[in-house]
Amino acid sequence: MDFALTSEQIALQASIDAFMADRFPPEEVRRYDRNWETPSFLLKGYGELGLLAAPFPARYGGLETDWTTVTAIQERLGYHSSIAAALYSITVDFGGMSLLTYGTQEQRERLLPPLIRGELGFALALTEPEAGTDSAALRTSAAKVEGGWRVNGRKTWISCADSADWLVVPCRTRKGSSGSDGISMLLVPREAIGIAMTQLPKVGNHSLTSWDIGFDDVFTADGNLMGPEGGGFRCLMSTLAYSRAGQAANAIGQAQAAVELAMRHIKERVQFGAPLSRFQVLRHRIVDMQLRVDQARLLLYRLAWKISRGERCRIESAQAKIACTECLQFVADHGMQMMASAGYAAESDMNRYWRDARLLTFGEGANEMLRDLIAREMDL
Ligand SMILES: Cc1cc2nc3c(=O)[nH]c(=O)nc-3n(C[C@H](O)[C@H](O)[C@H](O)COP(=O)(O)OP(=O)(O)OC[C@H]3O[C@@H](n4cnc5c(N)ncnc54)[C@H](O)[C@@H]3O)c2cc1C
């Protein structure tokens, strides 16, 4: 196994550094976070840079790269900003890979080229008030009508729905069905009549805006059904390795940035007549933080390598997601302790890493459920 990035992948990361310095520098990252706004303008820039094209077939305008390249992009975006990486993941992992994996040919031709150009936003609207970790308990329904479907129900905590053109909405299309059977994946135009959205206040990830969405007799056309009618839940599950890899890469990018910030701080901050970095307890802490990042990063790139080879990777995607998200929590917590008041200050980036880290261990496959999944796969 060779997990070293190629010279092209390293150059791509350098172009992301330049892009972020120009379009979304640290002071803008802080401003968007302070204002609870989604920097949706980034998508167009990603399109111009070719980032969104990475994993897709050339016939739609894609570059047909391996998944390691996608992971390298996501990690570098996460290093600069969690929302920058999250927007990329929502678009590529939820939007694009869903279309590619189980969309119809007509949907791919209609939607993938504009998605790759950065002209289309997506959001996954799965969670409901009574269906969180137990997502197969969802109740939002879609009834067949002339020419399409009528959607009724409520979704909650949906990220970036404000900047999405399309909502990917798992709905129950078979009356009386329960669990994962009878669920279908519908694309619903976000501006459709009958959609009502309310923004949700929260602890962190302020610029990854969260929305409660009511669906009142919302119409979507026949051509917007993705995958088999009634078999949508399995389709959704088939794309989870991509989104877990995306979340893990975002976490590890942020974790690396947090280690570097803590290190800069203890080299500069003088107490008892010496920089804090002279005190062994703090030096060892930095070493342990970087050790955790490097360990988790290896699991992440092993996952990317397996995805690229088209191998089954249920265990590996769960392991990478657990390791990287818990690594970020560990690093941000220790970083906060080392920076103390300078980290706790409202405008500190450590404060943002620390708040944002809290989401990732329960979002998109709670780590408890992923440990259950691994235990089952291990025949426990
Ligand atoms: C900021 C943010 C963004 C989000 N973005 C999206 C989005 O874009 N799209 C979307 O569809 N959803 C989104 N979500 C929802 C997210 O996926 C859910 O919060 C998550 O699935 C957990 O559901 P819950 O919050 O209802 O917790 P619950 O299901 O109530 O779980 C509470 C706790 O119990 C644990 N638990 C539950 N069942 C078990 C069990 N059987 N064994 C052991 N432990 C268990 C869980 O791990 C968790 O720690 C987002 C949430 C947040 C906060």
The ligand as a Tripos MOL2 file, in Angstrom:
@<TRIPOS>MOLECULE
LIG
   53    58     1     0     0
SMALL
NO_CHARGES

@<TRIPOS>ATOM
      1 C1        -25.5820   20.6960   12.7310 C.3       1 LIG1
      2 C2        -26.3000   19.4770   12.2290 C.ar      1 LIG1
      3 C3        -26.3360   19.2220   10.8620 C.ar      1 LIG1
      4 C4        -27.0610   18.1320   10.3660 C.ar      1 LIG1
      5 N1        -27.1770   17.9590    9.0040 N.ar      1 LIG1
      6 C5        -28.0540   17.0320    8.5250 C.ar      1 LIG1
      7 C6        -28.3520   16.9540    7.1290 C.ar      1 LIG1
      8 O1        -27.7990   17.6930    6.2940 O.2       1 LIG1
      9 N2        -29.2650   16.0390    6.7090 N.ar      1 LIG1
     10 C7        -29.9070   15.2020    7.5740 C.ar      1 LIG1
     11 O2        -30.7220   14.4160    7.1280 O.2       1 LIG1
     12 N3        -29.6340   15.2340    8.9230 N.ar      1 LIG1
     13 C8        -28.7370   16.1350    9.4120 C.ar      1 LIG1
     14 N4        -28.4900   16.2160   10.7600 N.ar      1 LIG1
     15 C9        -29.1230   15.2820   11.6660 C.3       1 LIG1
     16 C10       -28.1490   14.2570   12.2200 C.3       1 LIG1
     17 O3        -27.8550   13.3190   11.2040 O.3       1 LIG1
     18 C11       -28.8030   13.6370   13.4840 C.3       1 LIG1
     19 O4        -28.6360   14.5880   14.5200 O.3       1 LIG1
     20 C12       -28.1910   12.3130   13.8530 C.3       1 LIG1
     21 O5        -28.6040   11.3400   12.9490 O.3       1 LIG1
     22 C13       -28.5960   11.8880   15.2730 C.3       1 LIG1
     23 O6        -29.9750   11.9420   15.4210 O.3       1 LIG1
     24 P1        -30.6230   12.6870   16.6880 P.3       1 LIG1
     25 O7        -29.9900   14.0070   16.8170 O.co2     1 LIG1
     26 O8        -32.0990   12.6300   16.5470 O.co2     1 LIG1
     27 O9        -30.1570   11.8100   17.9440 O.3       1 LIG1
     28 P2        -30.8690   10.4740   18.5470 P.3       1 LIG1
     29 O10       -31.2280    9.5390   17.4520 O.co2     1 LIG1
     30 O11       -31.9540   10.8910   19.4760 O.co2     1 LIG1
     31 O12       -29.6570    9.8650   19.3760 O.3       1 LIG1
     32 C14       -29.1900   10.4220   20.6100 C.3       1 LIG1
     33 C15       -27.9640    9.6470   21.0730 C.3       1 LIG1
     34 O13       -28.3160    8.2910   21.3220 O.3       1 LIG1
     35 C16       -27.4290    7.4180   20.6280 C.3       1 LIG1
     36 N5        -28.1570    6.2400   20.1710 N.ar      1 LIG1
     37 C17       -29.3040    6.2030   19.4470 C.ar      1 LIG1
     38 N6        -29.6690    4.9310   19.2210 N.ar      1 LIG1
     39 C18       -28.7240    4.1470   19.7910 C.ar      1 LIG1
     40 C19       -28.5220    2.7300   19.8970 C.ar      1 LIG1
     41 N7        -29.3640    1.8590   19.3410 N.pl3     1 LIG1
     42 N8        -27.4310    2.2910   20.5670 N.ar      1 LIG1
     43 C20       -26.5590    3.1570   21.1200 C.ar      1 LIG1
     44 N9        -26.6830    4.5000   21.0530 N.ar      1 LIG1
     45 C21       -27.7560    4.9870   20.4100 C.ar      1 LIG1
     46 C22       -26.9310    8.2460   19.4350 C.3       1 LIG1
     47 O14       -25.6870    7.7650   18.9840 O.3       1 LIG1
     48 C23       -26.8260    9.6170   20.0360 C.3       1 LIG1
     49 O15       -25.5890    9.7620   20.7000 O.3       1 LIG1
     50 C24       -27.7170   17.2640   11.2700 C.ar      1 LIG1
     51 C25       -27.6440   17.4970   12.6580 C.ar      1 LIG1
     52 C26       -26.9590   18.5960   13.1320 C.ar      1 LIG1
     53 C27       -26.9630   18.8550   14.6300 C.3       1 LIG1
@<TRIPOS>BOND
     1     1     2 1
     2     2     3 ar
     3     2    52 ar
     4     3     4 ar
     5     4     5 ar
     6     4    50 ar
     7     5     6 ar
     8     6     7 ar
     9     6    13 1
    10     7     8 2
    11     7     9 ar
    12     9    10 ar
    13    10    11 2
    14    10    12 ar
    15    12    13 ar
    16    13    14 ar
    17    14    15 1
    18    14    50 ar
    19    15    16 1
    20    16    17 1
    21    16    18 1
    22    18    19 1
    23    18    20 1
    24    20    21 1
    25    20    22 1
    26    22    23 1
    27    23    24 1
    28    24    25 2
    29    24    26 1
    30    24    27 1
    31    27    28 1
    32    28    29 2
    33    28    30 1
    34    28    31 1
    35    31    32 1
    36    32    33 1
    37    33    34 1
    38    33    48 1
    39    34    35 1
    40    35    36 1
    41    35    46 1
    42    36    37 ar
    43    36    45 ar
    44    37    38 ar
    45    38    39 ar
    46    39    40 ar
    47    39    45 ar
    48    40    41 1
    49    40    42 ar
    50    42    43 ar
    51    43    44 ar
    52    44    45 ar
    53    46    47 1
    54    46    48 1
    55    48    49 1
    56    50    51 ar
    57    51    52 ar
    58    52    53 1
@<TRIPOS>SUBSTRUCTURE
     1 LIG1         1 GROUP 0 **** ****
